[in-house]
Amino acid sequence: MSQTIFLLEDDADISRLVRYQLEANGFIVQAFANAGEVLPAAERKAPGLFLLDIMVPGGDGLDLCRRLRLNPALSSIPVIFLTALASESDRVHGLELGADDYITKPFSTRELLARVKAVLRRFERHEPAETIRMGDIEIDSGAMQLRVRGEVVTTTATEFRLLDYLARHPGRVFSRDQLLDAVWGDARFVTPRSVDVYVRRIREKIEDDAEDPRYLKTMRGAGYRFERPDRIAQTLTVAAVTE
């Protein structure tokens, strides 16, 4: 993954401070003060991470994050919000838009650096690359690409990692805390209930009916399980024979 970071921050003092700390630790930083400049620059050469303030000229970081997540070439790049908006509803909104971490101002540069490294580390490939095919779904971990019924479906990096992790362990029930440890690691702003938000978003992308999921099952009181279509068929066959 590229070690270039795109920093969107209109406060010149904060921008200089953040840039100095990141560059002192080996990162390449391209700083922007206007939200409208970031997407065109990323389309020319994608960074390894976006570090976005929310209240900036030329739009805002939230809208920029939304547009990044809709861009197939950029949707898998991690996003961290760095903002003065600190309420729980602000954090949840950032998560729902696809943020991978959420840092509130004021912040310590040591914490900022640790969180940036943690997010980048989270997206390093630890599992061997493989392609998983189940029913209508194809998950190519090498290309970080999801296909549903033969069509490429855009996902965020976190959505893909969660789906890939569950699909690698079909039939196993994972609690929210177990999924947090496996997929998010030490991200501090993510709560067990945040997993529900991501599961809902994944279902909207892979299921024919997100309200009656075929693949990604809720195990009430326990967590979530990825169901193989062949096991679903076997269960239906056994039930029919029994009846």
Backbone bond lengths (Angstrom), bond angles and torsions (degrees), N, CA, C in turn:
res aa  C-N    CA-C-N  psi(-1)  N-CA   C-N-CA  omega(-1)  CA-C   N-CA-C  phi
1 M - - - 1.450 - - 1.523 109.84 -
2 S 1.328 115.92 140.16 1.451 120.83 177.21 1.520 110.94 -59.18
3 Q 1.323 116.40 142.35 1.457 120.97 176.46 1.519 111.14 -98.07
4 T 1.323 116.77 20.47 1.461 121.72 174.14 1.518 109.40 -87.37
5 I 1.326 116.51 134.06 1.457 122.21 179.42 1.528 108.73 -117.52
6 F 1.323 116.54 130.81 1.461 121.84 172.61 1.529 107.38 -93.12
7 L 1.321 115.84 119.77 1.461 122.25 -178.56 1.522 109.38 -108.50
8 L 1.326 116.95 120.13 1.465 122.42 174.39 1.521 108.11 -105.67
9 E 1.330 117.11 109.03 1.467 122.54 -177.68 1.518 108.74 -157.03
10 D 1.337 116.83 120.11 1.452 119.45 -176.53 1.525 113.49 -90.00
11 D 1.334 118.23 -10.92 1.455 120.85 174.74 1.534 107.93 -81.88
12 A 1.326 116.37 113.43 1.465 120.54 -172.71 1.523 111.89 -61.26
13 D 1.342 117.50 -38.84 1.468 119.83 -178.34 1.525 110.97 -66.28
14 I 1.341 116.71 -44.97 1.467 119.93 178.90 1.521 110.27 -65.15
15 S 1.333 116.25 -41.06 1.466 119.80 -179.84 1.523 110.79 -60.37
16 R 1.332 117.54 -45.01 1.466 120.52 179.36 1.526 111.46 -64.01
17 L 1.332 116.16 -41.66 1.462 120.23 179.99 1.523 111.49 -62.61
18 V 1.320 116.18 -49.55 1.466 120.63 -178.69 1.527 110.14 -63.25
19 R 1.315 115.83 -45.18 1.467 119.66 -179.14 1.530 110.65 -61.03
20 Y 1.325 116.64 -44.16 1.460 120.42 -179.66 1.529 111.21 -59.71
21 Q 1.346 116.64 -46.75 1.458 120.22 -177.77 1.521 112.03 -65.18
22 L 1.317 116.83 -41.12 1.461 119.83 -179.12 1.527 111.18 -69.47
23 E 1.320 116.45 -43.03 1.460 119.19 -179.64 1.530 111.10 -67.50
24 A 1.333 117.11 -32.95 1.468 120.57 177.40 1.521 111.68 -65.64
25 N 1.332 116.29 -18.67 1.458 120.86 179.71 1.530 111.89 -108.10
26 G 1.321 116.20 21.55 1.449 120.25 169.33 1.517 117.07 93.89
27 F 1.335 117.68 0.74 1.461 119.91 179.20 1.525 110.57 -87.12
28 I 1.311 115.46 153.95 1.460 122.45 170.66 1.521 106.77 -99.11
29 V 1.315 117.99 126.51 1.460 121.54 -174.93 1.524 110.03 -118.37
30 Q 1.330 115.33 129.07 1.460 121.20 171.09 1.524 107.01 -113.48
31 A 1.332 116.07 115.50 1.464 120.81 -172.74 1.524 110.61 -99.32
32 F 1.339 115.13 143.17 1.459 122.77 178.29 1.529 108.41 -132.06
33 A 1.335 115.92 144.07 1.464 120.58 175.63 1.523 111.25 -107.15
34 N 1.329 117.12 -7.75 1.459 122.11 -175.88 1.526 109.01 -128.52
35 A 1.330 116.80 127.44 1.464 120.97 -175.64 1.522 112.58 -61.61
36 G 1.338 116.69 -30.58 1.453 119.94 -176.87 1.517 114.46 -68.25
37 E 1.338 117.64 -14.33 1.456 120.58 -178.13 1.528 113.03 -88.71
38 V 1.323 116.77 -16.42 1.471 119.63 -169.05 1.528 112.49 -74.06
39 L 1.318 117.36 -49.47 1.467 120.20 -175.41 1.530 112.44 -61.61
40 P 1.334 119.57 -46.81 1.472 118.45 177.94 1.530 112.63 -59.32
41 A 1.343 116.82 -39.34 1.466 119.91 178.51 1.525 111.17 -65.75
42 A 1.332 117.23 -39.69 1.466 121.08 179.75 1.515 111.45 -67.84
43 E 1.333 117.18 -33.98 1.460 119.93 178.43 1.527 111.26 -69.53
44 R 1.333 116.69 -27.68 1.468 119.80 176.07 1.527 110.60 -75.28
45 K 1.328 116.92 -44.63 1.458 121.40 178.41 1.522 108.60 -152.04
46 A 1.322 116.28 111.44 1.463 121.26 -173.53 1.521 111.38 -72.42
47 P 1.333 117.66 140.42 1.464 121.34 174.80 1.520 110.88 -84.99
48 G 1.328 115.26 -179.27 1.461 119.96 174.39 1.507 112.54 -91.83
49 L 1.349 117.13 -15.56 1.461 120.70 -177.77 1.524 108.93 -163.67
50 F 1.332 115.77 145.13 1.461 122.25 172.95 1.530 108.77 -106.87
51 L 1.332 117.00 130.15 1.463 123.11 176.18 1.526 106.04 -117.63
52 L 1.337 117.03 106.57 1.457 121.15 -165.41 1.529 113.11 -119.11
53 D 1.337 115.45 126.74 1.457 120.19 163.58 1.527 106.83 -75.80
54 I 1.314 116.87 161.71 1.463 119.80 -178.13 1.521 111.43 -99.30
55 M 1.308 118.01 -49.78 1.460 121.35 -175.92 1.524 109.70 -91.60
56 V 1.343 115.42 92.32 1.463 121.73 -176.72 1.530 109.28 -138.06
57 P 1.347 117.28 160.62 1.470 119.70 176.01 1.528 111.34 -65.50
58 G 1.330 114.92 160.59 1.461 120.32 175.04 1.506 114.16 75.77
59 G 1.333 117.53 23.27 1.460 122.43 -176.47 1.505 108.74 122.99
60 D 1.316 117.67 -145.88 1.459 120.43 173.94 1.524 109.23 -153.14
61 G 1.338 115.14 164.66 1.449 119.90 -176.66 1.516 113.55 -64.19
62 L 1.321 117.26 -30.73 1.460 120.55 179.89 1.525 110.80 -65.53
63 D 1.334 115.84 -46.71 1.459 119.27 179.11 1.526 110.75 -65.69
64 L 1.325 116.31 -37.58 1.461 119.44 177.52 1.522 110.73 -62.83
65 C 1.329 117.45 -43.68 1.461 120.95 177.38 1.521 110.71 -59.34
66 R 1.322 116.37 -42.87 1.465 120.58 178.97 1.527 110.64 -59.43
67 R 1.319 116.80 -43.78 1.474 120.37 -179.60 1.524 111.77 -69.19
68 L 1.312 116.89 -35.90 1.469 119.70 176.09 1.518 110.96 -62.43
69 R 1.341 116.57 -41.28 1.462 120.69 -178.30 1.523 112.32 -70.30
70 L 1.329 117.24 -19.16 1.465 120.79 177.81 1.525 111.82 -92.31
71 N 1.327 116.75 -5.84 1.455 121.25 -178.51 1.525 109.11 -94.48
72 P 1.333 119.01 112.68 1.467 120.57 -174.73 1.525 113.69 -56.82
73 A 1.337 117.67 -32.56 1.461 120.28 -177.17 1.524 112.64 -78.24
74 L 1.336 117.19 -17.57 1.467 121.06 -174.11 1.520 113.53 -120.65
75 S 1.320 117.59 -6.76 1.467 120.97 -170.14 1.522 113.73 -64.44
76 S 1.334 117.64 -25.82 1.465 119.86 -175.93 1.528 112.91 -89.70
77 I 1.335 118.41 -2.66 1.460 121.49 -179.14 1.530 109.15 -78.61
78 P 1.329 118.40 130.43 1.462 119.73 -177.31 1.526 113.25 -64.90
79 V 1.326 114.75 148.64 1.472 123.25 -179.78 1.522 109.29 -126.15
80 I 1.325 116.15 131.12 1.465 121.93 171.93 1.521 107.81 -118.98
81 F 1.321 116.89 128.19 1.463 120.04 172.18 1.521 109.10 -86.24
82 L 1.333 115.73 137.61 1.461 123.42 177.09 1.521 105.76 -127.60
83 T 1.335 117.13 99.48 1.456 120.13 -164.56 1.519 112.76 -149.23
84 A 1.346 114.64 160.21 1.463 120.76 175.34 1.524 111.71 -84.82
85 L 1.331 117.78 -8.77 1.471 121.11 179.22 1.524 108.55 -77.43
86 A 1.321 116.01 107.45 1.471 119.78 -167.03 1.520 114.78 -115.64
87 S 1.335 118.92 3.65 1.460 119.29 -177.33 1.523 110.94 -73.39
88 E 1.329 115.91 161.43 1.463 121.11 178.87 1.521 111.06 -61.60
89 S 1.341 116.83 -38.56 1.465 119.54 -179.99 1.526 110.91 -65.97
90 D 1.337 117.57 -35.51 1.462 120.49 176.47 1.524 110.62 -63.78
91 R 1.331 116.46 -43.32 1.466 120.64 179.65 1.531 111.27 -63.28
92 V 1.328 115.71 -44.48 1.465 119.37 179.90 1.525 110.55 -63.15
93 H 1.340 116.06 -41.23 1.464 119.66 179.29 1.530 110.32 -62.13
94 G 1.327 116.25 -41.65 1.455 119.72 177.37 1.519 112.12 -61.29
95 L 1.324 116.45 -41.35 1.462 121.75 177.55 1.517 110.94 -63.05
96 E 1.322 116.79 -44.06 1.451 120.52 -177.98 1.523 112.19 -64.71
97 L 1.331 115.98 -26.99 1.461 119.62 177.30 1.521 112.34 -81.05
98 G 1.338 116.60 -9.92 1.457 120.12 176.21 1.509 115.25 109.37
99 A 1.342 118.51 15.74 1.464 120.47 177.59 1.523 110.33 -65.50
100 D 1.322 116.13 149.12 1.459 121.64 179.10 1.520 112.35 -102.37
101 D 1.311 116.98 -15.14 1.461 122.31 171.48 1.522 107.24 -162.16
102 Y 1.329 116.18 164.37 1.461 121.65 -173.54 1.524 107.34 -145.34
103 I 1.336 117.22 109.15 1.458 123.04 -177.02 1.518 108.66 -110.15
104 T 1.312 117.22 130.10 1.458 120.82 -177.85 1.530 111.15 -102.26
105 K 1.319 114.97 147.10 1.458 122.73 175.78 1.536 108.89 -86.74
106 P 1.326 117.61 145.52 1.470 128.09 -4.48 1.529 110.88 -72.96
107 F 1.320 116.50 155.74 1.456 121.94 -177.66 1.529 108.37 -138.58
108 S 1.305 116.23 158.89 1.462 120.28 173.82 1.522 108.08 -92.17
109 T 1.319 116.47 143.46 1.466 119.45 179.53 1.527 111.09 -64.18
110 R 1.324 116.89 -30.26 1.466 120.01 177.84 1.532 110.24 -65.04
111 E 1.334 116.42 -43.46 1.463 119.73 178.43 1.520 110.50 -65.56
112 L 1.330 116.98 -43.03 1.457 120.55 179.47 1.522 110.76 -57.21
113 L 1.308 116.70 -48.06 1.454 120.89 -178.74 1.531 110.92 -62.34
114 A 1.329 116.12 -42.30 1.464 120.06 180.00 1.526 111.03 -63.21
115 R 1.315 116.56 -40.01 1.469 119.81 -178.30 1.529 111.20 -71.27
116 V 1.327 116.96 -38.57 1.465 120.15 176.84 1.523 110.00 -61.58
117 K 1.319 116.60 -47.03 1.467 120.28 179.61 1.524 111.14 -63.50
118 A 1.336 116.51 -37.65 1.462 120.00 -179.28 1.521 111.38 -65.12
119 V 1.340 117.29 -41.88 1.461 120.29 179.78 1.526 110.46 -66.92
120 L 1.321 117.42 -44.12 1.466 119.59 178.22 1.524 111.16 -63.28
121 R 1.322 116.16 -39.12 1.470 120.52 179.01 1.525 110.39 -64.80
122 R 1.312 116.41 -35.35 1.467 120.64 -178.78 1.521 111.51 -62.45
123 F 1.339 116.74 -28.60 1.452 119.68 -176.31 1.517 113.43 -99.35
124 E 1.326 116.02 6.51 1.454 118.68 168.93 1.517 108.40 -72.62
125 R 1.327 116.85 142.40 1.459 120.40 -176.95 1.522 109.90 -77.97
126 H 1.336 116.37 119.08 1.459 121.27 176.47 1.530 111.06 -105.49
127 E 1.325 116.11 -31.74 1.463 119.83 177.27 1.529 108.84 -84.83
128 P 1.333 118.39 148.15 1.467 119.30 175.91 1.523 110.72 -63.74
129 A 1.333 114.75 141.64 1.462 118.99 -179.57 1.516 109.80 -66.50
130 E 1.313 116.18 135.65 1.458 121.13 176.49 1.513 108.94 -158.30
131 T 1.312 115.17 165.92 1.460 120.73 176.07 1.517 108.72 -112.16
132 I 1.318 115.81 122.75 1.463 122.39 -179.48 1.523 108.03 -104.29
133 R 1.330 116.21 125.64 1.465 120.68 177.88 1.517 108.49 -119.45
134 M 1.324 114.73 122.55 1.467 120.94 178.26 1.522 107.96 -140.94
135 G 1.319 116.15 114.70 1.459 119.07 179.01 1.514 111.16 58.60
136 D 1.337 116.21 -123.63 1.458 121.82 -178.71 1.522 113.02 -85.93
137 I 1.336 117.45 0.91 1.457 121.29 -170.61 1.520 111.26 -108.81
138 E 1.329 115.90 137.04 1.460 122.25 172.30 1.520 107.93 -128.94
139 I 1.334 116.68 122.96 1.461 122.54 -177.49 1.522 107.71 -117.05
140 D 1.333 115.84 108.97 1.467 122.02 -179.16 1.520 107.80 -101.30
141 S 1.340 116.88 99.88 1.456 120.13 -175.41 1.522 112.25 -71.95
142 G 1.336 117.64 -26.06 1.458 119.84 178.09 1.514 112.12 -65.49
143 A 1.323 116.01 -42.35 1.465 121.48 179.61 1.516 112.55 -94.57
144 M 1.351 116.82 -1.79 1.468 122.17 -173.46 1.530 109.80 48.69
145 Q 1.324 114.85 54.31 1.455 120.47 -175.76 1.523 110.44 -128.94
146 L 1.320 115.24 134.60 1.460 122.75 177.20 1.520 108.95 -110.57
147 R 1.334 115.64 131.19 1.460 121.13 172.21 1.519 109.17 -120.14
148 V 1.300 115.57 136.24 1.453 121.83 176.61 1.524 107.73 -125.40
149 R 1.326 115.86 119.47 1.460 122.00 -175.13 1.536 111.22 52.88
150 G 1.331 114.92 39.74 1.463 121.09 175.48 1.510 115.37 84.43
151 E 1.321 118.12 -8.44 1.459 121.85 -178.24 1.524 110.24 -101.70
152 V 1.343 116.40 136.32 1.457 120.87 176.84 1.523 109.39 -68.36
153 V 1.335 116.02 130.76 1.462 122.18 179.36 1.530 108.17 -116.24
154 T 1.318 116.53 127.32 1.458 121.66 -178.02 1.524 110.46 -72.60
155 T 1.327 115.77 133.14 1.467 121.44 175.64 1.524 109.08 -133.66
156 T 1.322 115.41 158.52 1.454 119.03 168.66 1.526 108.24 -79.93
157 A 1.337 115.55 166.56 1.458 119.34 179.07 1.529 111.23 -60.76
158 T 1.330 116.66 -40.76 1.461 119.79 -178.40 1.522 111.27 -69.64
159 E 1.328 117.64 -41.41 1.465 120.08 175.91 1.521 110.31 -58.00
160 F 1.334 115.95 -45.08 1.460 119.03 -178.49 1.518 111.12 -64.08
161 R 1.327 116.94 -44.60 1.466 119.86 -178.85 1.529 111.16 -61.64
162 L 1.326 117.79 -40.51 1.456 121.18 179.92 1.529 110.42 -66.08
163 L 1.323 116.92 -46.89 1.465 120.35 179.06 1.521 110.79 -62.79
164 D 1.329 116.81 -45.04 1.462 121.30 -179.19 1.530 110.77 -61.29
165 Y 1.329 116.48 -41.51 1.460 120.30 -179.20 1.533 110.92 -64.41
166 L 1.319 116.87 -45.66 1.461 120.22 179.84 1.530 111.02 -65.47
167 A 1.342 116.67 -40.88 1.460 120.22 -177.73 1.526 112.22 -68.94
168 R 1.325 117.36 -26.29 1.471 120.97 176.99 1.530 111.61 -73.92
169 H 1.331 116.78 -13.90 1.469 120.98 -178.96 1.529 109.47 -128.50
170 P 1.334 118.10 59.22 1.469 120.29 -176.14 1.523 111.62 -62.05
171 G 1.311 115.15 139.90 1.459 121.22 177.71 1.512 114.63 86.26
172 R 1.337 117.93 -11.92 1.460 121.10 -178.76 1.518 110.06 -91.52
173 V 1.311 116.48 136.02 1.463 121.46 178.86 1.531 109.04 -90.87
174 F 1.326 116.06 128.58 1.459 122.11 177.54 1.522 109.86 -116.09
175 S 1.313 116.78 133.06 1.458 120.40 173.41 1.526 108.87 -73.89
176 R 1.316 115.90 165.50 1.466 119.79 177.67 1.525 110.37 -60.88
177 D 1.320 117.27 -41.59 1.466 120.00 -179.41 1.528 111.20 -63.40
178 Q 1.318 117.06 -38.98 1.466 119.89 178.46 1.529 110.98 -64.77
179 L 1.323 116.71 -39.28 1.460 120.24 178.53 1.523 110.70 -68.88
180 L 1.318 117.53 -37.54 1.460 120.24 176.05 1.521 111.08 -59.76
181 D 1.325 116.62 -45.66 1.466 120.53 -179.95 1.526 111.58 -63.67
182 A 1.337 116.27 -40.22 1.459 120.37 -175.02 1.521 113.00 -76.15
183 V 1.325 117.19 -36.93 1.464 120.85 -171.45 1.527 112.68 -103.61
184 W 1.335 116.58 -42.31 1.467 120.21 -175.33 1.526 113.11 -97.51
185 G 1.309 117.67 -22.34 1.458 120.10 -179.14 1.511 111.67 63.24
186 D 1.332 116.26 -120.13 1.463 120.17 -174.22 1.518 113.85 -100.64
187 A 1.322 118.22 22.93 1.464 120.06 176.35 1.519 109.85 -62.81
188 R 1.305 117.20 122.25 1.456 119.97 -170.07 1.523 114.14 -83.40
189 F 1.336 117.01 -25.08 1.455 117.54 -173.69 1.518 112.23 -86.38
190 V 1.330 117.43 -7.85 1.455 120.63 -178.14 1.518 109.81 -90.11
191 T 1.323 116.55 131.80 1.459 122.86 -179.82 1.528 108.91 -111.33
192 P 1.327 117.73 164.88 1.465 118.92 177.64 1.526 113.59 -53.61
193 R 1.318 117.27 -36.66 1.463 119.72 179.16 1.521 112.48 -69.52
194 S 1.338 116.27 -20.85 1.463 119.25 176.72 1.525 111.24 -62.89
195 V 1.332 116.25 -28.98 1.469 120.17 177.77 1.525 109.42 -58.85
196 D 1.324 117.09 -37.36 1.463 120.61 -179.96 1.524 111.56 -59.94
197 V 1.346 116.26 -38.26 1.459 120.26 179.32 1.529 110.15 -61.86
198 Y 1.326 116.37 -45.07 1.459 119.79 -179.13 1.518 111.81 -68.89
199 V 1.311 117.66 -38.37 1.466 119.99 177.43 1.521 110.02 -61.48
200 R 1.327 116.47 -42.70 1.471 119.68 179.16 1.526 110.65 -61.27
201 R 1.331 116.81 -41.58 1.462 120.29 -179.52 1.525 111.35 -67.34
202 I 1.328 116.98 -39.17 1.466 119.82 177.74 1.520 110.58 -65.15
203 R 1.311 116.80 -43.28 1.467 119.91 179.34 1.524 111.53 -58.95
204 E 1.321 116.74 -39.09 1.461 119.72 179.42 1.518 111.85 -63.19
205 K 1.341 116.74 -20.69 1.455 120.59 -177.38 1.530 113.48 -98.25
206 I 1.345 117.66 -25.25 1.471 118.42 -174.60 1.519 113.91 -113.65
207 E 1.306 117.83 -18.08 1.467 120.42 -173.72 1.530 111.41 -98.02
208 D 1.330 116.19 146.29 1.465 120.14 170.74 1.515 110.26 -66.42
209 D 1.318 116.07 -37.70 1.467 122.43 179.57 1.526 107.29 -134.78
210 A 1.338 116.37 104.50 1.467 120.34 -177.12 1.519 112.38 -63.62
211 E 1.338 117.62 -23.09 1.464 121.20 179.28 1.523 111.97 -81.22
212 D 1.322 116.50 -19.66 1.465 121.65 177.91 1.526 107.97 -131.27
213 P 1.342 117.60 72.49 1.471 121.19 -170.01 1.520 113.46 -67.83
214 R 1.304 114.66 142.76 1.458 122.14 177.37 1.527 111.18 -92.10
215 Y 1.335 116.23 -35.52 1.460 120.91 -173.75 1.531 112.94 -102.08
216 L 1.311 116.02 -54.69 1.463 120.87 -170.92 1.527 109.16 -97.22
217 K 1.334 114.73 98.80 1.460 121.85 -171.28 1.534 111.67 -95.53
218 T 1.314 115.31 144.08 1.459 121.34 170.63 1.513 108.93 -92.09
219 M 1.314 116.85 127.04 1.456 121.89 174.46 1.522 106.11 -103.36
220 R 1.310 115.74 101.68 1.460 121.34 -170.94 1.528 111.52 -54.94
221 G 1.337 114.09 126.11 1.453 120.11 178.79 1.518 114.28 81.32
222 A 1.356 116.92 -3.36 1.464 119.74 -176.48 1.518 112.88 -122.92
223 G 1.352 117.24 -45.36 1.453 119.48 -177.87 1.508 111.88 149.37
224 Y 1.332 116.09 -135.10 1.456 121.36 -175.27 1.525 110.84 -131.85
225 R 1.343 114.84 152.67 1.456 121.53 179.38 1.520 108.85 -141.16
226 F 1.346 116.06 138.39 1.458 120.75 173.84 1.520 107.96 -93.76
227 E 1.317 116.20 122.87 1.463 122.14 -174.70 1.520 110.15 -101.07
228 R 1.334 116.11 128.71 1.460 120.74 175.61 1.526 109.71 -74.17
229 P 1.339 119.13 136.83 1.464 121.21 179.15 1.517 112.85 -59.45
230 D 1.356 118.53 -34.57 1.464 119.13 -179.31 1.526 110.61 -68.11
231 R 1.335 117.31 -32.73 1.461 119.86 176.57 1.524 111.15 -70.38
232 I 1.345 114.29 -35.97 1.465 117.94 175.81 1.521 109.30 -60.85
233 A 1.338 116.48 -44.49 1.466 120.74 -179.41 1.520 110.94 -64.07
234 Q 1.334 117.57 -41.43 1.455 121.36 178.96 1.537 111.09 -62.03
235 T 1.346 115.20 -41.39 1.466 119.55 179.82 1.526 110.76 -63.14
236 L 1.343 115.33 -43.00 1.467 119.01 179.87 1.517 111.00 -64.83
237 T 1.350 116.99 -38.04 1.463 121.05 -179.69 1.520 110.93 -66.05
238 V 1.337 116.29 -44.70 1.462 120.40 178.75 1.515 110.90 -61.74
239 A 1.341 115.92 -42.05 1.461 119.74 -179.62 1.523 110.77 -62.74
240 A 1.342 116.42 -40.74 1.462 120.27 -179.55 1.524 111.12 -65.15
241 V 1.352 116.73 -41.73 1.461 120.86 179.56 1.522 110.50 -64.65
242 T 1.327 116.07 -41.86 1.473 121.64 -179.04 1.522 110.31 -61.70
243 E 1.312 115.25 -40.39 1.471 118.58 -179.17 1.530 110.46 -70.07
